[in-house]
Amino acid sequence: MGEGDAAWAALCAVLDAADPDVPLHDPDSPEWTSRDVYTHFWRMHSGSARAIRFELEHDERYQWSGLDENELNERNVAEDRALSLDEARRRAVEARADYRTLMAGLSDEAFESIGRRHGDDLFGGHYRGHLDYIEAARD
């Protein structure tokens, strides 16, 4: 989990230092502000935790919305635009703490059968992806 924690800390540092009204991502990515990235991770962390809990309880895969990932992201970001940066950050941090605690508490068997599919954030890949979008915008 250390790698994911380091990537999350790096992403938060960049988001917190950014102008909250200026898009951060490169032109080929969604034009999200720091608030938008935080709300994205609030939705992703809470959704992953919901999926894991469902799969543990029902012994079947969680069925997502059926929307294309980009459509879902844009819909969620649009719904969350009224949130302040502080509220978006608070929600993302709380949802990540819940997600991380849930993942850490999985048995080895549950982690292999369920957790690994929902672990991109835990291992930092998703965070590094957004850091890459932001870095590309700076170049």
N, C-alpha and C positions, 0 to 999 in steps of 0.2 A: 504494500500500500504506500510505501514511502515515495515511490516514483510519482504516483498520482497526487499525493499530498504536495510534493514539490511543484508539480505542474500547475495545480490549483492555486498555490500561493503565488506563483509567477503570474498567472493569468489575473488574479485579483489585484496584484500590484499594478499591472498595466491598466486594468479597468478603473481602479481608484484614482490613478494619476491622469486619466484622460478627461478632456472636456466632455461633460455628459450630454451635450447637444450636438456633438460632431460625430458623424459615422466613422467607425474604426476599421471596418473590413475593407479589403481590396476591392476594386471595381467589379471583379468577376464573382464576388460573393454578395450576400445580402448586405445592404447598407445599414448595419446595426450600430447603435450607440452602446456605450457601456451598460446602460440600463437594459437595453434589449438583450445583450449577451447574458446579463445576470438573470433576466426573466426566462430566457431560454434554458439556462441551467436549473433554475427552480423547477420548471416544467419537466425537464429530462430526469433530474434526480428524483422528484416525487413520483413521476411515472414509472421509473425503473423500480423504485421501492414498492409501488402498488403492484406491479407485475410479479415481482419476486414473492410478495405475500400471497398473491392469488395462486401462483404456481405451487407454493408450499402447501397451501390449504386444499387445493383442488386436484393436485397431481396431473395437471394438464397445462399446456402453454396458454399464456395470456394472449388475448386477441386485441391488438391495437386498433386504432380508429379506422383503419382501412384507407386513410388519406396518404398520398405521397408525402414523403418526409419533408420536402420543401414546402408543400402546401400547408402541412400541419404547422411547421415552424412559422410561416408567415401569418397564419391565422392566429396562432398563440401570441406572437409579438404584437400584432394589431390589437388584440384584446387587452394586452397588458400595457399599452402605451400610456395609460393614465397614471400608472404607478410612478412614484418618485424613485430616484436612484437609490435612496436609503432603504425604501421599502423593498425594492427589487433585490438589493444586496442582502437584506435581512432574510427574505424568503429563500434565496439561493443558498445562503450559508446554513440555515436551519434544515432545509431539505437535504443538503449534502451530508450534514451530520447524521441525520436519520438514515439515509442511504448507506453511508459508510459503516455505521453501527450495525445495521441489518446485515450487510455483507460480511463484516468481521465475525458475526455470530453464527454464520452458516456452518454446518458440519462440513467436513471434507467432501462427503458424498453429495450433499446439497449444493455446495459450491461448484463441483464439477458438473452436475446435471442441470443446475439452474443459474447459479451466480455468474459463472464464466460468460454466459450469453449476455448478461447485463452489466459486465464489468469494464467496459471501455473507459468510463469515467474513473473507476477505481484505479486503473493502471495508467491513466493520464493521457491516453490517445486523443480523446475528445477535446480535452483542454489544450493540448499541443496543437491540434487542428485549428482552433480559434486563435491561438498565438501566431500560428503561421499566416492566417488571413490578415491579422493586424500588421505583422511584419511586412507582408507583401504590399500593404497599403502605404507603408512608410518609404518603401524603395522608389 
